[in-house]
Amino acid sequence: MKCVFKELFRYKKELVLIVLTVIGTTLCTLGLPSLLTRLIDKAIPEKNTVLVFEIGGIMLLLVVIGVLCGIITSHISALVSMGVGKNLRSKVFNKVQYFSQTEIDRFSTSSLITRTNNDITQVQIFLNQCLRIAIQAPIMCVCGIILAISSSPKLSSVLIISIPLMAIVLIMIGRIAVPLSTKIQLKIDRINLVMREKLTGVRVIRAFGTTDFESKKFENINRDYQKTNKKLQKTTNSVMPVLTLILSFTAAMVMLMAANQFVNKGIDYTIGEVMAIIQYIMQIMMAVIMLTLVFIMLPRAATAAARAQEVLETEPVIKNKEITKDNADLKGYLTFKNVSFTYDGASVPAIKNLSFEAKPGETTAIIGGTGMGKSTIVNLIPRLYDVTEGQVLVDGIDVRDYDTEVLRNKIGFVPQKAVLFSGTIDSNIAFGDKNAGEERIEEAVKIAQSYDFVMKKQDAFNSPISQGGTNVSGGQRQRLAIARAIVRKPEIYVFDDSFSALDFKTDRLLREALSKETGNATVVIVAQRISTIMEADRIIVVENGEVEGIGTHKELLKSCKVYKEIVKSQMSKEDMER
């Protein structure tokens, strides 16, 4: 709850006002029983109409003041709780933005979404209730006990039994509710995960006819969540009947004790005083019940706050050093020095002892089988991961010594899975450079061989793009992602299997146009097609994370067995000889 308290302290003035209005409401409520005593014992027996109206007027005034204070308290509590929720969401979102892929893999995307939305909403709801009740109930309880005991210690002695009974109920509920609340939040993570997979993979699910299977899968998870939630609801719902029973028992005991004294004529107080004591005791018990309601909500809110706190306290593996470097003299120089990398939890390195140099005007291609470490190599360039051993240098400086924003501004990165954002074609391409003008965007689209299909759309560059780019084909998505990198005019272009969805003709045309655009830049291409990379200045053949060969196409055909096998699998004997 540390993050919640920290945010609460931002609203010091509002909290002071809440405390004052709550005290006002409580004092008005506690003042009514004593006025009632005076009305019953003095004004009514004496038939003093003036006194009746005077006391009645004061009571009415106290009720009005109490209601106004209550309205102000509710309004400010809502503002504070929503403000805390907004601030926490912003903090979690901003924190996640700087997470490396390692942290995102650790939490999972669905869990991060749940923590940002559902968990913080739980905290917000709890705060809205807590700010009113948690301040009012203790004041009312303490003041009520003092006033009740001062009026009649004997009748108030029933609280010695009632309050401990309530405390026992609260402790029992807490022991059951806390672990169940933790389980519920984890099950919400699971529901979000399955729902997200269902929505993103809807085409695959329909194509394979597994809709019923996915429905049953979701139903099982949903039922599991229902069972856990049902246990929690049963536990928390049983509180109110038990507390009401204790409340009724307390009231009955007070009335029996008073009646017994009246019958035995051992009267040492009036009917008005008995009514006042009963009201004080009722107020004490109601205060405890209100605290119980807060206590019921506390386990889930505490669990939710702890999950948000976990995100906020997580230090990204990849972060800037206090003193960063840059090199204005060199542009586009890339060097791998004895680089090795192992994923967290993996026993075998994904890359072992990789070394190569790439200069402006050169194209370096990386090829190899599936899962051999090609994407891992290019992910190290923009520092999506940090090397385990060795160095990755950009312009002669270790990427770990750069400010990450400066480093990534030097790189035009097109990932293996082309991702587009909801908006327009224009906004997606301008994502690469917010200052890019219309001419530059149009030029980038032409180089990426996207101009024809863009202009065929009704609104051309203003045509909408749905979330993830699902309203364009895979090839179109890749070309728009390439245009986004081109518009930046980076020093280093990184294409991670970014031509896989293109036909051979488009692939050839795009590479020809790209070679003119990237003449003064360094290009790194991960590809599966030999035709895409055979003209590269340097081809790196990767097998099980190790370099099997580095050279040109002709050199590797003579010296690298793995490369020759890849070429054989894609080309006929005549093509190879030619």
Salt bridges, closest charged atoms under 4 A:
GLU7 OE1 - ARG10 NE 2.98
GLU7 OE2 - LYS91 NZ 2.71
ASP119 OD2 - ARG307 NE 2.47
ASP189 OD1 - ARG307 NH2 2.78
GLU197 OE1 - LYS217 NZ 3.74
GLU219 OE2 - ARG223 NH2 3.56
ASP224 OD2 - LYS187 NZ 2.80
GLU310 OE2 - ARG106 NH2 3.44
GLU310 OE1 - ARG115 NH1 3.02
GLU313 OE2 - LYS2 NZ 3.24
GLU315 OE2 - LYS95 NZ 3.86
GLU315 OE1 - LYS319 NZ 3.75
ASP326 OD1 - LYS410 NZ 3.39
GLU362 OE1 - ARG538 NH2 2.88
ASP386 OD1 - ARG383 NE 2.68
ASP395 OD2 - LYS410 NZ 3.10
ASP398 OD2 - ARG400 NH2 2.87
ASP401 OD1 - LYS321 NZ 2.55
GLU442 OE2 - LYS446 NZ 3.39
GLU443 OE1 - ARG440 NH1 3.09
GLU491 OE2 - LYS410 NZ 3.33
ASP507 OD1 - ARG511 NE 2.79
ASP507 OD2 - ARG529 NH1 2.95
GLU512 OE2 - ARG508 NH1 3.27
GLU517 OE2 - ARG440 NH2 3.02
GLU546 OE2 - LYS352 NZ 3.53
ASP575 OD1 - ARG578 NH2 2.26
